[in-house]
Amino acid sequence: MKRLLLVMVCLAVAMGQEAKKPAPAADPETQEVLRRINGLTPYEVPDLKLRTEQNYAHTSTDVEPFGAVKPYKEHFLVQMEYTGPGRAVPEPAGLKSVRIGFIGPIESTVSIATGGKSHEEVLGKMMLKGAQLAVEQANAKGGYLKGKIPFELAVANDNGLWGSTGNEVVKMAYENPVWAILGTIDSANSHIAIRVALKAEVVMINTGDTDPTFIETNIPWVARNIGDDRQQGYLLVDYMIRKMGYKRIGIIRSSNRYGRFGVREIKDSSRRLGHPVAIEMAYKVGGDDFSLQLDRIQEMNVDAIVHWGDARESALILNQMRARGMKQPYFCSDRSVSPEFQQAAGANAEGVICGYPWNPDRKDPKLDEFRKAFKARFQEDPETYAAHAYDGMNMLMWAVQQGGLNRAKIRDLISTRSKPWPGVTGAIPLSAVLDDAGEVFLARFGQGRWKYESRESLQIPRGFVPARDRTSRGLESASR
């Protein structure tokens, strides 16, 4: 049975005189949002500007589904609206802390989702540390400034049991309430969690699930601050097909939702560009022998191989490929950008290319300060799950500071923010469906380190991205 851990991340004594500081002044845009959402009755709906996109997920016309058909309606372009009475709920008095929920895989269990032992704990623990650091730093500056009380992290383990994930969100929403939730990583569990969050009306920021369909649920209480597998898949396909000219691509992936949905855009885009994936082979998570899958892939005489799964299996597959003389270029998901993969693959890691949601080589004082603080606090370097959790938690606490202790107002401030969030992972612009619409990168391993390349630096071509939605434009199909 999962435990609900209550972590007080900073003592009130350490807050000192900082607790007497007023809430930071809001920028003009935030002030205008607050003007529109404050003082409403339960029967009033604020006049908020809903974000509208002209193109979903920067999709080029030649990889759009049903590209020769003009649709009656195109989804995921107009932001979902919350019209409920929550904004009229007064801020409670007498609280001793402001609780924010964290749900992620931090304890090893048996997972229904994978049919065996859970496998994402190393990722979840780093995510938790990033969230903890953000809360500790906020408390050192005074915590929730309006109430002069500390933030508190309510931590729950997300162990792959779908029903239990929903139960944990229910506890956070009702039994010992939180004001917002950060999590999680497993795609199936994330889908369960956000549906409960919808019913409970509590905002949830996801910082670790890259499943493209996660945000396509059109739930107005959900946002994500990490580039997803759709964007990474488009970049990989453009590199492999448009730039390198590979015509026969083989896929080997984990047999869970992460692997199945992670390669979906690669398969669809390759087919629409005239080079359908030659073969796709799945394997059970936790296995050691991939000879069956590699036999089939080797028979297909592919030009390049894409793997989507965890770092452990990624390295084992690569080593077994090279041992049998398979020299094809090896492409992977972002989970292979890790010390575990590097150590296990050894010399075979040279030249491996992965999609990646941000650029850790970026020169940014905020990123440098984060790394220094993380190393001092946890005696290890942060990675992508820690960094994105740090950004996500800071986004939530910013919304609390500005909007107060009201779940609907916290949601409003995040959903209406038009300026990109200045995170340690880079600028985070939210799309109409509140997905991270920022740039993604390719990580290439060489000479003992990962180097992060942009589309521009590698001169990767892309298809024509129209300026109008499909219902109000012609059926352009030109590629540029």
C-alpha positions in Angstrom: 0.0 0.0 0.0 1.4 3.4 -0.9 2.2 5.9 1.8 1.4 9.6 1.8 4.6 11.3 3.0 4.3 14.8 4.4 7.6 16.6 3.9 8.1 19.9 5.6 10.9 21.3 3.5 12.0 24.2 5.6 11.7 25.1 9.3 9.8 28.3 10.1 12.9 29.5 12.0 14.9 29.5 8.8 12.3 31.8 7.2 13.2 34.6 9.6 12.3 38.1 8.7 11.7 37.0 5.0 8.2 36.0 6.1 7.3 39.7 6.5 7.8 40.5 2.9 4.7 41.2 0.8 3.9 39.2 -2.3 6.0 40.1 -5.3 4.4 42.7 -7.5 2.6 41.3 -10.5 3.4 42.2 -14.0 0.7 44.1 -16.0 -0.6 41.0 -17.7 -1.0 39.2 -14.4 -2.6 42.2 -12.8 -5.2 42.3 -15.6 -6.0 38.6 -15.1 -6.4 39.1 -11.4 -8.7 42.0 -12.1 -10.9 39.8 -14.2 -11.0 36.8 -11.8 -11.2 38.5 -8.4 -14.5 39.5 -6.8 -16.7 37.2 -8.9 -19.9 35.5 -7.6 -20.4 31.8 -8.1 -22.6 32.5 -11.1 -20.1 34.7 -13.0 -17.6 33.5 -15.6 -14.5 35.8 -16.1 -13.8 37.3 -19.5 -10.4 35.7 -20.0 -8.6 35.7 -23.3 -8.5 32.1 -24.5 -5.4 31.2 -26.4 -5.9 30.1 -30.1 -3.4 28.4 -32.4 -3.3 28.3 -36.2 -1.5 25.0 -36.3 -1.4 22.2 -33.9 2.1 21.2 -32.6 3.9 23.0 -35.4 2.9 20.1 -37.8 4.0 20.5 -41.4 1.3 19.9 -44.1 3.0 16.9 -45.5 2.8 14.9 -42.3 -0.7 16.1 -41.2 -3.2 13.2 -40.9 -5.8 13.1 -43.7 -3.9 15.8 -45.4 -6.1 15.7 -48.6 -9.3 16.3 -46.6 -10.5 19.6 -45.4 -12.1 19.0 -41.9 -15.3 20.4 -40.6 -13.5 21.2 -37.3 -9.9 20.9 -36.2 -9.2 20.0 -32.5 -6.6 21.3 -30.0 -6.4 24.8 -31.5 -8.7 26.7 -29.0 -7.9 26.7 -25.3 -10.4 24.9 -23.0 -12.3 27.2 -20.6 -13.2 26.6 -17.0 -16.7 28.1 -16.3 -17.3 26.7 -12.8 -17.9 28.5 -9.5 -14.5 27.9 -7.9 -13.2 31.4 -8.1 -15.8 32.6 -5.6 -14.4 30.2 -2.8 -12.8 32.4 -0.1 -9.2 31.8 1.0 -9.3 29.8 4.3 -7.9 31.2 7.5 -5.7 29.5 10.1 -3.6 27.4 7.8 -0.1 26.4 9.0 1.2 25.6 5.6 0.4 25.7 1.9 0.4 22.1 0.7 1.4 21.2 -2.8 1.1 17.6 -4.0 3.8 15.5 -5.6 3.1 12.2 -7.2 5.8 10.1 -8.9 7.5 6.7 -9.0 9.8 6.8 -6.0 9.3 3.3 -4.5 9.9 0.0 -6.3 6.7 -2.1 -6.7 5.1 -4.6 -9.0 3.5 -2.7 -11.9 0.3 -3.7 -13.6 1.1 -1.4 -16.4 4.3 -3.3 -17.3 3.3 -6.7 -16.0 6.3 -6.9 -13.7 8.6 -4.9 -11.5 8.3 -1.2 -11.8 11.3 0.5 -13.5 11.0 4.3 -13.3 12.1 5.0 -9.7 15.4 6.5 -10.6 13.6 9.1 -12.7 10.9 9.8 -10.1 13.5 10.3 -7.3 15.3 12.9 -9.4 11.9 14.6 -10.1 11.2 14.7 -6.4 14.5 16.3 -5.6 13.9 19.0 -8.1 10.5 19.8 -6.6 12.0 19.7 -3.1 14.7 22.2 -4.0 12.2 24.6 -5.4 10.0 24.5 -2.3 13.0 24.8 0.1 14.2 27.9 -1.8 10.7 29.4 -1.8 10.5 28.9 2.0 13.9 30.4 2.5 12.5 33.5 0.9 9.4 33.6 3.1 7.1 30.8 1.9 3.6 31.9 1.0 4.1 35.6 1.6 0.5 36.7 1.9 -0.2 34.2 4.7 3.4 34.2 6.1 3.4 30.4 6.2 5.7 27.8 4.6 5.0 25.7 1.5 4.7 22.0 2.3 5.3 19.1 -0.1 2.8 16.2 0.1 4.5 13.2 -1.5 2.8 10.1 -2.9 4.4 7.1 -4.7 3.1 6.4 -8.2 3.8 2.7 -8.5 2.2 1.6 -11.7 -1.2 0.6 -10.2 -3.7 2.6 -12.1 -6.4 2.5 -9.4 -3.9 3.5 -6.7 -2.8 6.5 -8.7 -6.4 7.8 -8.8 -6.7 7.1 -5.1 -3.7 9.2 -4.3 -5.1 12.2 -6.2 -8.4 11.8 -4.3 -6.5 11.9 -1.0 -4.7 15.1 -2.1 -7.9 16.7 -3.3 -10.1 15.9 -0.4 -8.7 14.0 2.7 -5.7 16.3 3.4 -6.1 18.9 0.6 -3.4 20.3 -1.6 -3.7 23.5 -3.7 -2.0 22.0 -6.8 -0.2 18.8 -7.9 3.0 18.1 -9.7 3.5 14.7 -11.4 4.0 12.2 -12.9 6.0 10.0 -15.4 4.2 6.9 -16.3 1.8 7.7 -19.2 -1.0 5.4 -18.2 -1.0 6.6 -14.6 -0.8 10.2 -15.7 -4.0 9.8 -17.8 -5.8 8.4 -14.7 -4.5 11.1 -12.4 -5.6 14.0 -14.6 -9.1 12.6 -15.0 -9.5 12.6 -11.2 -7.9 16.1 -11.0 -10.6 17.2 -13.5 -13.4 15.9 -11.2 -11.7 17.3 -8.1 -10.9 20.6 -9.8 -7.3 20.8 -8.8 -4.6 22.0 -11.2 -1.9 19.5 -12.2 1.4 20.3 -13.9 3.2 17.4 -15.6 7.0 17.5 -15.8 7.9 14.0 -16.9 5.4 12.3 -19.1 6.2 12.9 -22.8 3.2 11.0 -24.2 1.7 13.2 -26.9 -1.8 12.1 -26.1 -1.5 13.2 -22.4 -2.4 16.8 -23.2 -4.9 15.9 -25.9 -7.5 15.1 -23.3 -8.6 18.7 -23.4 -8.8 19.0 -19.6 -8.6 22.6 -18.5 -6.9 21.8 -15.2 -3.7 20.3 -16.8 -0.5 21.7 -18.2 2.9 20.2 -19.2 6.3 21.9 -19.2 8.4 19.4 -21.1 8.7 18.9 -24.9 6.8 15.7 -25.8 7.5 12.8 -28.1 5.5 14.3 -30.9 7.9 17.2 -31.2 11.0 15.0 -30.7 9.6 12.5 -33.2 9.1 15.2 -35.9 12.7 16.4 -35.4 14.1 12.8 -35.6 12.1 12.1 -38.8 13.2 15.3 -40.4 16.8 14.5 -39.6 16.6 10.9 -40.7 14.5 11.3 -43.9 14.7 14.9 -45.0 18.4 15.5 -44.2 20.1 12.1 -44.2 17.9 10.4 -46.8 17.2 7.1 -44.9 14.5 5.2 -46.7 14.1 2.1 -44.6 13.7 2.7 -40.8 13.3 -0.1 -38.3 11.8 0.4 -34.8 12.5 -1.6 -31.6 10.5 -0.5 -28.6 9.3 -1.4 -25.1 5.9 -3.1 -25.0 4.4 -0.5 -22.7 2.5 2.7 -23.3 5.7 4.7 -23.3 7.2 2.7 -26.2 3.9 2.3 -28.1 2.9 6.0 -28.1 6.5 7.3 -28.2 7.0 6.0 -31.7 3.6 6.8 -33.1 4.6 10.1 -34.7 7.7 8.6 -36.2 5.6 5.9 -37.8 2.9 8.2 -39.0 5.3 10.9 -40.3 7.6 8.4 -42.1 4.6 6.9 -43.9 3.2 10.2 -44.9 6.6 11.2 -46.3 6.6 8.1 -48.5 9.0 6.0 -46.4 6.9 3.8 -44.1 8.7 2.1 -41.2 10.0 -1.2 -42.5 9.5 -3.2 -39.3 8.5 -2.5 -35.7 9.4 -5.0 -32.9 8.4 -4.8 -29.3 10.0 -6.4 -26.2 9.0 -6.9 -22.6 10.5 -4.4 -20.2 13.2 -6.0 -18.0 14.4 -8.5 -20.6 18.1 -9.2 -21.4 18.0 -11.1 -24.7 16.8 -9.2 -27.8 18.0 -11.8 -30.4 14.5 -12.5 -31.7 13.8 -8.8 -32.4 17.2 -8.1 -33.9 16.9 -11.2 -36.1 13.7 -9.8 -37.6 15.2 -6.3 -38.0 18.4 -7.6 -39.6 16.4 -9.6 -42.1 14.7 -6.3 -43.3 18.0 -4.7 -44.3 17.1 -1.3 -42.7 19.1 1.9 -43.1 18.6 3.2 -39.5 17.2 1.8 -36.2 15.1 3.7 -33.7 14.8 2.5 -30.1 12.1 3.8 -27.7 12.4 2.6 -24.1 14.5 2.9 -21.0 18.3 3.5 -20.9 19.1 -0.1 -19.7 17.4 -1.8 -22.6 18.7 0.8 -25.0 22.3 0.0 -24.2 21.8 -3.8 -24.2 20.1 -3.6 -27.6 22.9 -1.4 -29.0 25.6 -3.7 -27.7 23.9 -6.8 -29.2 23.4 -5.0 -32.5 27.1 -4.2 -32.8 28.2 -7.7 -31.6 26.3 -9.2 -34.6 27.8 -6.7 -37.0 24.8 -4.4 -37.4 26.3 -1.0 -38.1 23.1 1.1 -38.7 22.8 4.5 -37.1 21.1 4.2 -33.8 18.4 6.7 -32.7 16.7 6.8 -29.3 14.3 8.6 -27.0 15.5 11.1 -24.4 15.7 8.4 -21.7 19.0 7.1 -23.2 20.7 10.5 -22.5 21.9 9.2 -19.1 25.0 8.0 -17.3 23.4 4.5 -17.2 23.2 4.2 -20.9 26.7 5.7 -21.4 28.3 3.3 -18.9 26.5 0.2 -20.2 27.0 1.0 -23.9 30.7 1.9 -23.6 32.4 2.6 -26.9 29.2 1.6 -28.8 27.6 4.8 -27.6 29.7 6.8 -30.0 27.5 8.5 -32.6 24.2 7.6 -30.9 21.5 10.4 -31.5 18.5 11.0 -29.2 15.6 13.4 -29.2 15.8 15.7 -26.2 13.3 18.2 -24.8 15.9 21.0 -23.9 19.5 22.1 -24.2 21.5 21.6 -21.0 24.6 23.2 -22.7 22.8 26.5 -22.8 24.6 29.4 -21.2 22.2 30.7 -18.6 22.9 32.1 -15.1 19.6 30.6 -13.8 20.7 27.1 -14.9 24.1 27.6 -13.4 22.6 28.6 -10.1 20.2 25.7 -10.1 23.0 23.2 -10.8 25.1 24.6 -8.0 22.2 24.6 -5.5 21.2 21.1 -6.5 24.7 19.7 -6.1 25.1 21.4 -2.7 21.7 20.0 -1.5 21.8 16.5 -2.8 25.5 15.8 -3.6 24.8 14.9 -7.2 24.2 16.7 -10.5 20.7 17.3 -11.6 19.3 15.8 -14.9 16.3 16.5 -17.0 13.6 15.1 -14.6 15.0 17.2 -11.7 15.2 20.3 -13.9 11.7 20.1 -15.3 10.3 19.4 -11.8 12.1 22.4 -10.5 10.6 24.6 -13.2 7.1 23.1 -12.7 7.1 23.6 -9.0 8.2 27.2 -9.4 5.4 27.8 -11.9 2.8 26.4 -9.3 4.2 28.5 -6.4 4.3 31.6 -8.6 0.6 31.1 -9.4 -0.2 30.6 -5.6 1.7 33.7 -4.7 -0.2 35.8 -7.2 -3.6 34.2 -7.1 -3.8 33.2 -3.4 -5.2 30.0 -2.0 -7.9 29.3 -4.6 -7.5 26.4 -7.0 -9.4 28.0 -9.8 -7.4 31.2 -9.7 -4.1 29.2 -9.6 -5.4 27.4 -12.8 -6.3 30.7 -14.4 -2.9 32.3 -13.9 -1.1 29.4 -15.4 -3.5 28.9 -18.3 -3.6 32.6 -19.3 0.1 33.3 -19.1 1.1 34.4 -22.6 4.8 35.1 -21.9 7.1 32.0 -21.8 8.0 30.9 -18.3 11.8 31.7 -17.7 12.8 28.2 -16.5 16.2 26.6 -15.9 15.3 24.4 -18.9 14.9 27.4 -21.1 11.9 29.5 -22.1 8.6 27.5 -21.7 5.9 28.8 -23.9 2.5 27.1 -23.4 0.3 26.3 -26.4 -3.5 26.5 -26.5 -3.7 23.0 -24.9 -1.1 24.1 -22.3 1.7 22.0 -23.7 5.3 23.1 -23.8 5.6 24.5 -27.3 9.3 25.3 -27.0 12.2 24.1 -29.1 13.4 20.5 -28.9 16.9 19.2 -29.7 19.0 16.3 -30.8 21.6 14.9 -28.4 24.6 13.3 -30.1 27.1 11.3 -28.1 30.7 11.7 -29.0 34.2 12.0 -27.4 32.8 11.0 -24.0 29.9 13.5 -23.8 26.5 14.5 -25.1 26.3 17.5 -27.4 22.9 19.1 -27.9 22.1 20.4 -31.4 19.2 22.5 -32.6 17.3 22.2 -35.9 19.1 25.4 -37.0 22.6 24.3 -36.0 22.2 21.0 -37.9 20.4 22.7 -40.8 17.6 20.1 -40.6 14.9 20.9 -43.2 11.2 20.7 -42.3 8.0 20.7 -44.2 5.8 23.7 -44.8 4.1 24.9 -41.6 1.0 27.0 -42.7 0.0 30.2 -41.0 -3.7 29.3 -41.0 -5.8 26.4 -39.6 -7.1 23.8 -42.1 -10.7 24.9 -42.0 -9.8 28.4 -43.2 -7.0 27.7 -45.6 -6.5 25.9 -48.9 -5.1 22.4 -48.8 -1.5 23.4 -49.1 0.9 20.5 -49.6 4.1 22.2 -50.6 7.2 21.2 -48.7 10.0 23.7 -48.0 
